[in-house]
Amino acid sequence: MSVARDLHPVAWWCWAVGLAVGASCTTNPFVLGLLVAVATTTVLACRGDQPWARSFRLYLWLAVIVLVVRVLFRILVGGNDAGHVLVALPELPLPDWAAGISVLGPFSREELLAALYEGLRLATLLLAVGAANALANPKRLMRSLPPALYEIGTAMVVAITVIPQLADSARRVRAAQQLRGGERGRVRGLRRLLVPILEDAFERSLSLAAGMDARGYGRSGTASAGQRRSTGALMIVGLLGIVVGTYAFLDSTAPRVLAWPMLVLGITAALAGFVLAGRRVQRTRYRPERWRAAEVAVALSGAAVGVGLWLVQRHDLTVAHPSVLVVPTLSLSAVVAALVGVLPVFVAPPPLTAQNRAAAAVVPEPTTEPTPEVVA
């Protein structure tokens, strides 16, 4: 059996980004359902017992809310009598300057399917991020960041731990209220539950930020004002170049001079900014995070999902983006590309839990020293 240990957090985020890229390349509900099943199965099999591991349930509810809101929004502004009308709602008149926009009106089956497809894709993207938050240790993730990103590590860790802290606060507040008893009405019970949860989560976030600040996280170092300005300018130029180059690369009507040249310029400027920012950050490492075969396999499985579904989008458009007029179909390549993401269930080591730590503490360490003889 594999030795229980926590996988490198960057490997989990690489896997999750691959799932998110694959979900953005398709609107096929069957492929998206496979990605949701892959993410859920991996979280249930590979998560530990830390507070952030219980946050995936909140992401599931948030994904359901996003899907419902997307359908409701399509009902509100997507009235169209083309196709099979399901509900004939009254259309509200709008002024002339809002031509082309309709409020309510007849709602067809094709519009419902289109809203479900788009909402399911957005929900899958959200679940991919939730899976990474539930599997990766946020504190180890910040410790693994390169020096160039070390200054924003505090803000990033506080941001990605909000939902895990809400889940842990909800569990503790619910247990405390059950012990105290009292009113159990839905409205009053919800108010008595939400206020302590939000207060406790905010207090824990502020305590985390204060603890990081006391230990020197996010410090600016000994750089002069000119060095900080030059680093910031390079980062801004790099960001603008990457944004413009990516837009021109995706838009075939844009001038080609704005595609690859701007993208290369942006990446070069961003890398130069990273190097300058990393030189003024000096830190020590205790037990540095190491990449092993399991980390490489997990990261490559996520990359395989993203590349595989991107190829499906390029060469089999009817499978990647099916029409709402026909039943979506599946291909062997799409199914294999989606199911590759479940590889971490078989290659990732068992996560560290309280039970594993207790068992490791009980087992005595082997010794080579001879046992002294007892003299009567």
Secondary structure as UniProt FT lines:
FT   HELIX           9..24
FT   HELIX           29..46
FT   HELIX           51..55
FT   HELIX           56..77
FT   STRAND          85..92
FT   HELIX           96..98
FT   TURN            99..100
FT   STRAND          103..108
FT   HELIX           109..135
FT   HELIX           138..143
FT   HELIX           147..149
FT   TURN            151..152
FT   HELIX           153..160
FT   HELIX           162..180
FT   HELIX           186..214
FT   TURN            215..218
FT   TURN            221..222
FT   HELIX           225..250
FT   TURN            252..253
FT   HELIX           256..258
FT   HELIX           260..279
FT   HELIX           293..315
FT   HELIX           317..320
FT   TURN            324..325
FT   HELIX           332..339
FT   HELIX           340..342
FT   HELIX           344..347
FT   HELIX           354..362
//
